[in-house]
Amino acid sequence: MVQRVARAMKAALGASGVCVLDASGPGSGQSVAHLHFHVVPHWEDDEYFAWPEPSGRQLEGDLARALRDAVDGRTSCSS
């Protein structure tokens, strides 16, 4: 699923890459006590930001729908 979401972010958002983050256990700063991953989109002109800093890029439109469609394989980025 992480790979599908990462590919969807590239397709739907035009991201040139993603950072996949996981914090396991209380010693890592984990705040949700179950296995979960953060998939953070990045672009080549971003400065690298490690967790928890997000990209400063502002995106428009229905991003949830675009990601949902891309996860389902129904769309690609036009930019």
C-alpha positions as CSV (number, residue, x, y, z in Angstrom):
1,M,0.0,0.0,0.0
2,V,2.9,2.4,0.8
3,Q,4.2,1.9,-2.7
4,R,0.8,2.4,-4.3
5,V,0.3,5.7,-2.3
6,A,3.9,6.8,-3.3
7,R,3.2,6.2,-7.0
8,A,-0.2,8.0,-6.6
9,M,1.5,11.0,-5.2
10,K,3.9,11.2,-8.1
11,A,1.1,10.7,-10.6
12,A,-1.6,12.9,-9.1
13,L,0.5,15.6,-7.5
14,G,3.5,15.7,-9.8
15,A,5.9,15.0,-6.9
16,S,9.4,13.9,-8.1
17,G,9.8,11.7,-5.1
18,V,8.5,10.8,-1.6
19,C,9.8,10.3,1.9
20,V,8.4,7.3,3.7
21,L,8.6,7.7,7.4
22,D,7.7,5.2,10.2
23,A,8.1,5.7,14.0
24,S,7.9,2.4,15.8
25,G,7.5,2.4,19.6
26,P,7.4,5.1,22.2
27,G,11.2,5.7,22.1
28,S,10.9,6.9,18.5
29,G,8.3,9.5,19.2
30,Q,5.4,7.3,17.9
31,S,2.1,8.9,18.9
32,V,-0.2,6.3,17.3
33,A,0.2,2.9,18.8
34,H,-0.1,0.8,15.7
35,L,1.9,0.2,12.5
36,H,1.6,3.2,10.2
37,F,3.6,5.0,7.6
38,H,3.8,8.7,6.6
39,V,4.2,9.1,2.8
40,V,5.4,12.7,2.2
41,P,5.6,14.1,-1.3
42,H,8.7,16.1,-2.4
43,W,9.8,18.0,-5.5
44,E,13.3,18.4,-6.9
45,D,13.3,22.1,-5.9
46,D,12.4,21.4,-2.3
47,E,15.0,21.6,0.4
48,Y,15.1,18.2,2.1
49,F,12.9,18.2,5.2
50,A,13.0,15.4,7.7
51,W,10.0,14.6,9.8
52,P,8.0,16.5,10.9
53,E,8.6,19.3,8.4
54,P,6.3,19.2,5.4
55,S,7.0,20.6,2.0
56,G,6.2,24.3,1.6
57,R,4.5,23.6,-1.7
58,Q,0.9,24.8,-2.0
59,L,-1.4,22.5,-4.0
60,E,-4.9,23.3,-5.3
61,G,-7.9,21.2,-6.1
62,D,-9.5,18.2,-4.6
63,L,-6.3,16.4,-3.5
64,A,-8.0,13.6,-1.6
65,R,-9.9,12.7,-4.8
66,A,-6.8,13.0,-7.0
67,L,-4.9,10.7,-4.6
68,R,-7.8,8.3,-4.3
69,D,-8.2,8.1,-8.2
70,A,-4.4,7.7,-8.6
71,V,-4.3,4.9,-6.0
72,D,-7.0,3.2,-8.0
73,G,-5.0,3.8,-11.2
74,R,-7.5,6.2,-12.8
75,T,-5.4,9.3,-13.3
76,S,-2.0,10.8,-14.0
77,C,-0.5,14.2,-13.5
78,S,-0.6,16.5,-16.5
79,S,2.3,18.7,-15.4
